[in-house]
Amino acid sequence: MNRFDDKVVLVTGAGSGFGRAIAMRMSSEGAQVMVADLARENGESVVEEITNAGGNAAFQTVDVSRADQVEKMVEACIETYGRLDVLVNNAGYSHQAAAMWKLTEEQFVGVFEVNVKGVFLGCKYAIPKMIDQGGGAIVNTASIAAVSPRPGLTPYNASKGAVLTMTRGLALETARHNIRVNCVNPVASDTDFMKGAMGVQDRLSEDQVETFIKTIPRGRLLEPDDVAAAVCFLASDDADMITGTALNVDGGRSV
Ligand SMILES: NC(=O)c1ccc[n+]([C@@H]2O[C@H](COP(=O)([O-])OP(=O)(O)OC[C@H]3O[C@@H](n4cnc5c(N)ncnc54)[C@H](O)[C@@H]3O)[C@@H](O)[C@H]2O)c1
């Protein structure tokens, strides 16, 4: 018996990085996975990877900052798989690192639209379905920067602080409906996220990696699979008594 046998999981931002790893791991543990992303080609290739590995997945294109598209995404999941047991609100990005007063209003608003409103909308459309079916689990991807910010990404960090506070409040609102809500706080990982946040072309330079690693007692960058393992735990029945929690997946960076 696998932890996600007979479970339907919807992962946003599943076309790359953490979301891809979460979708793959959920599938390997038995889940039927709705892969949702703005980037169609990436999302479809994750579905192909899952299918080739013997799993069951489908793709839905979505911009998580658009109510009509998020509603459609949840409907597509119900139409395809008949239910929705786990929602992973993972899609997100950062403005490029700069002192806050040098950022534009558009950069600020853009990050809050996706990172904060995106989580609100995912929950808004998924929770009534979970209530109707008797329960569910939600895991949001926040960031260790929500609790331990560093200079340069202040609006982004604040957006993840909002995700963390929404997680805690929502956990209280949904507990009596048998729905658990938690988040993960990942530390730095060399995913495509860094292209936006650090302005890198492809992957971090050796110097950049070293600079990050100096702040992480565990002595390495985070890998997407580290996040997937934490998200799967929080989404599974193993975490049945855990709600309103932010799990730091940070190699000790915040201690
Ligand atoms: N990489 C890090 O260092 C790090 C650290 C802490 C938290 N995070 C958070 O982890 C999450 C995943 O990031 P990642 O590192 O895997 O980066 P990534 O860029 O590899 O993945 C993000 C995915 O989200 C999708 N996406 C972006 N905007 C979207 C939108 N409006 N609608 C739907 N999909 C959208 C992208 O297409 C992409 O596939 C994000 O919320 C990010 O803020 C990343």
The ligand as a Gaussian input file, in Angstrom:
#p B3LYP/6-31G(d) Opt

LIG

0 1
 N       14.334000      27.807000      -5.768000
 C       14.416000      28.400000      -4.580000
 O       15.508000      28.774000      -4.108000
 C       13.170000      28.602000      -3.758000
 C       13.311000      28.784000      -2.376000
 C       12.167000      28.955000      -1.594000
 C       10.920000      28.932000      -2.184000
 N       10.809000      28.769000      -3.547000
 C        9.447000      28.717000      -4.105000
 O        9.238000      27.419000      -4.609000
 C        8.215000      27.453000      -5.609000
 C        8.690000      26.674000      -6.815000
 O        9.832000      27.325000      -7.336000
 P       11.007000      26.550000      -8.065000
 O       12.247000      26.828000      -7.326000
 O       10.625000      25.147000      -8.332000
 O       11.105000      27.397000      -9.425000
 P       10.747000      27.033000     -10.937000
 O       10.853000      28.323000     -11.665000
 O       11.576000      25.891000     -11.376000
 O        9.228000      26.554000     -10.876000
 C        8.154000      27.435000     -10.757000
 C        7.048000      26.990000     -11.685000
 O        5.906000      27.842000     -11.468000
 C        5.359000      28.170000     -12.734000
 N        4.638000      29.432000     -12.637000
 C        5.157000      30.664000     -12.437000
 N        4.174000      31.583000     -12.449000
 C        3.010000      30.914000     -12.648000
 C        1.662000      31.304000     -12.758000
 N        1.298000      32.593000     -12.697000
 N        0.726000      30.356000     -12.943000
 C        1.076000      29.052000     -13.030000
 N        2.350000      28.623000     -12.964000
 C        3.303000      29.548000     -12.771000
 C        6.554000      28.252000     -13.683000
 O        6.159000      28.115000     -15.035000
 C        7.418000      27.113000     -13.169000
 O        7.135000      25.902000     -13.831000
 C        7.925000      28.926000      -5.859000
 O        6.758000      29.288000      -5.158000
 C        9.147000      29.629000      -5.272000
 O        8.828000      30.931000      -4.873000
 C       11.902000      28.587000      -4.339000

